[in-house]
């Protein structure tokens, strides 16, 4: 399987924000999952195949808040 980087631009929606005006932590995980699905699509990987890359573990270090703007999700198989 290719380890090629795939970039996906997502628009932050107002309902993604918490009461402080930045993206909710759980929504960030949804963005990452959207990036994973786009990576699968870009590499023509069907989830019905015998071997499919899966997420076994996620560790997120939140370095700064994501505000109401576009966000880029970069996905790469490692």
Secondary structure, 3 states (H helix, E strand, C coil): CCCCCEEEEEECCHHHECCCCCECHHHHHHHHHHHHHHHHHHCCCCCCCCCCCCCCCCCCCCCCCCCCCEEEEEECCC
